[in-house]
């Protein structure tokens, strides 16, 4: 699915394999399975809910387990990489760099 400038209201939207540009999502259930790439840019999300399925829910469970078992710094570093874009892989076909935990400030 390629959507540009569309408005979605109170719908279930499967994101996998989709491209969404300048769309509005209002009170939608956004479902991501991690089976295919998703492209989103310039969208507005209002009162939406996220649902993770398949491999994506496994990833979320793994991050939760890591966080709760003493690897909080690694999980926080991973989310910092999400925020700053450093986890995006500039070399397709090569593994993305692993996040490293931030060193404590003195």
N, C-alpha and C positions, 0 to 999 in steps of 0.2 A: 504494500500500500504506500502510495505517495500522496501526502495531503499538504496543501499549501493554502493558508488563510482560512481553513475550515473551522467551524465551531462544533464542538462535541459537548453534549449536555446529557447527564444521567445515563451514560452508556458504559459498557464494558469494552475497553480498547486493548486488544492484544498488540503489544509493542514490537515483538520479535519480527524482524524483517521489514519494519516500517520506516518511513522517512516522514517527519512532521516538521513543517516550516511555518512559522508565524500563525500557529493554530491556537485556539482557545479551548481548554478542557475545563468544564465546570461540573462538579459533583460526579466525576467519572471514577470508575474502577480501572486503574492502569495496571495491566498484567504483563510481567516480564519473566520469561523462562530461561533466558540465557542460551537459547538455541541458535539465534541468528543476530547479527548486528542490528542496532537501532540508531537512527540519526534524528536528533531533535535540535532545533535552533529557533530562537526567537518566539518561543511559545509562552502562553500564560496558563498557569494551573491554579484553579480556585476550588478549594474544598474537595480535592481529589483524594482517593485512597490508593495506596500501592499494594499490589499482591505479587509475591514471588512464587514461581512454580518451578518444577524440574530442577535442572542444574543450578539455577539462581537461588532457589530455596536452600539447596545444599551448601552453597557458598555462604549464605547468610547464617546458617546454622554453624558452619565451621568458624566464621568470625566471632560469633557469640561464644562458642566453646573456648576459643583462644583467649578472648577477653576475660572470661570467667575463670580460666585456669592459670592465670598469672602472666599472660602475654599482653597485658593491656597496652604497654608502650608500642608494641608491634602493630596492634590494631589501630591505635591512634595515629601512628606514622602512616599506615595505609590510608586512612581517611584524610590525612593532611596531603598525601599524594593525590587523592581524588580532588581535593579543593584546589590545589595548585597546578594540576594537570601533569605532574611528573610521572604518573603511572601509565600514561598513554604511551603505547609502544611505537616509536618513530621508525622501527625497522621490522616490518611485517616478515614473518617467517623466523624471526629470532625471538628468544624469550625476552619479555619485558624485564627491566631491572627490578630486583626485589627491594621492597621498602626497608629502611633501617630505622630503628627506634631513635628518637631524638635524644641527645645527651643531656643529662640534667644540667640546668644552669647553676653557676656557682654564686 
